[in-house]
Amino acid sequence: MLKLMILLITYGGGFGGFGVYISNNNFSSINTILNRHGIQSLKGTQYGWGGLGYGIIGKIWIGGGGFGTTQQVSSDSMDIIVNEGAGFFEIGYMVVETHRFLGAISLGLGGSGVRMTIYPVNREISFDSLLTNPRRDAYVEIGSYISIMPSFNAILRLNRFMGILLRASYIVSPSSSWRFDDGDRVLNAPNFKLSYPVLSLNVTFGGMASAKSK
């Protein structure tokens, strides 16, 4: 009688971590307006920090995470700080499993946004000038409450409790709108889309026990 022996490796447990995030956004429509007013261009490539965490049941990953980036541009009269961020609930499926390497695909559902804070450089003005031409900080943001993020994840297990996670993602926001901080709509806003790639390198910690069965 011929016996077929099948070796399966299944994982259980969970892990979390933090790392460096790199996003690449197309700010050309915003830069056209900024340059028209003598303001520096925003850089498409941004760097920031983020974190994530997952529970693992067999081949299924369940968890989520988020990240944020910051950059600043200036002119003679103002500074502009741009914050970009996103957060997602994710579910994934493991497609490659060895004792040292895990590969998974995942899909996240959450939100993303870009916030611009505009500061006048010279804030020391007279009271009369303040009444005739008030100069104050302005907050403008574009956000999407529904964004999706497919990702490819690769974990190199350094030991039983520590690993390195490299992931490539793409954030897609079907709809987005410009608003002021108080919720009012921004008129004549640039045609900017919240869809861009994200690459991250994370250090992870946690228990991912493997069990063999035949």
N, C-alpha and C positions, 0 to 999 in steps of 0.2 A: 504494500500500500504506500502510495506516494503522499508524503506529508509536505505541505507548503507552510513554511515558517515566515511569518510577517512580523517585522520589528517596528513598533510604533513608539514615537517619543511625544509625550504630551506634557504641557506646562500648566502650572497653576500658581497663584499668588498675585503679586502686584509690584509695581515700581513707580517711582516719581523722580523728578529731577529738574534741573534748570540749565540754561545755556545761552549762547549767543545766537541772535536771530538777524538775518540779512534779508531785507525786502527790496524789491525793485519796482518802483511805481513810475508811471508816465505823467510827469507834472507839466508837460509842454503847454497845455492850455492855460494853466495858472501862471507859468513863467512868462507867457506873452503879455499878460496884464501887469505882472510885477515889473518887468523890464520897461514897460511903457511909462512907469512912474519912477524909474531910476532905482529899483530895488533888485538886489542880487537874485539869481536863479536858484530855485530849489534843486537839490541833488536827487536824482532818481534812486540811487542806491543809498539805503539807510541802514544803520546798525542799532541794535538794541538788545534788551534782555527779555527773557520769558521763562515760563515753567510749564510743566505738564505732569500728569499722573494717570495711571491706568491700572485696572484690575484685569487679571487674565484667568479665563476659564476655558481650558482646552485650547482651541484655536481662536477664541474670540477675545478681543480687547475692548474694554469699555472704560471711558474716562473723558479726559479733555484737558484743555490748557489755554494759555493766552500769551501775548507778547505786546511790547510797546517800543517805539522808536522816537527819537527827538532830533530835530535839527533847527538851526537858526539862520536867518538871512537878515540883511540890514540895508538901510539907505541913510542919507544924511539926516532925515527927520524921524525915522522910526525903526524899531526892531520887530521882527516877526518870528515867533517860535511856533514850529509845526510839530504836533504830536500825532503819531499814527499808531493805531492799536486794533487788536481783534481778540475775541475769545470764542471758544467753540466747545460744544459737547461732541464727542467722537465715538464711533464704533468701528472696529477694525477686524480683519481676518488674517491669520498667520498663514503665509504661503510657503515659507522656507523655515525649517527647524533643524538645527544641529545643537550640539552641546555648547558651542561657542558663538553661534550666529543665529539670529532670528530676523526674518524678513516679513513684513506685513504691509497690506494696503489698508487705508482707513478713509472714512468720510466724516467730516465735521459739519455741524449745523450750529450757527451762532450769529454774531454780529461783528461789524467792523466800522471804522470811522477815522476821519482825519480832522483835527482841530487846529485852527490857526488863532493865535493870540497876538494882537497887534498893540505894541507899546509906543507911544510918542517918546522921542528921545529927550526933549526938553519939557519937563513937567513943572518947572517953576515959572508960572505966568501970573499976571496980576488978576485980581478979582474981577475987574471990569472986563478984561479980555475973556475970562472964563464964561461970563454971562453972554457975551456977543458971539464967541466962537469956542464952545466947550470942547476940550480935548481930553479924552478919556481912553482907557484901555477898551479894546473891542475884541469880542470872541465870536468867531465864525467857524462853523463845523459842517461837514458833510458826513452823513452816516447812513448805514443800512441795517435794519433790524433783522433782515433775513439774508445771510450769506452762507455759502457752502464752501468747503475746503477739502478736496481730495488730496491724499498724501501717500507717499511711498516712504516706508520706515525701515531702517536697518540698524540692528543692535549688535554690537560686538560685546560679548560678556567677558569682562576682565577677570572676574572671580564670581563666587556665588552670590555676592551682594552688590556688586558694582559693575557698571557697563557704560558704553558710549553709544548714544543714539544719534544717527545722522538721518535727517528727514528732508524731503523735498515736497513742497506743497504749492497749491495754487488757489488763491482766494477769488471767488466769483460772487459778485453782488448784483443780482438782477435789477434792483432798483435802489436809488439813493437820491437824497435831496439836500440842498444847502439850507442851513438855518442859522439865525443868531442865537446867542446864549439863552435869550428869553423865549425862544421858540418861534419868533417871527421869521417869515420866509425871506430869503435873500434874492433880490431882483437882479437880473442880468448876470447871473452867476456863470463861471466858466464851465464848459462841458467836460467835466472830469469824471472818470469812471473808477469805482473801487474794485478793480480786478487786477491782480498782480501776483507774481511768484514770490515765494518765501523759502529760504534755505536756513536750516538751523542745525547746530551741533550742541548736544546736551550731555551732561554727565548725569547718570541715573543711579539710584540707590533703591534697593528693595530685594525681596525674596522671590525668585522665580524657580521653584523646584520642578525638576523633570522626573517623570516616572516612565519606565520601560515596560512594555507588555508584549506578549507574543500571541 
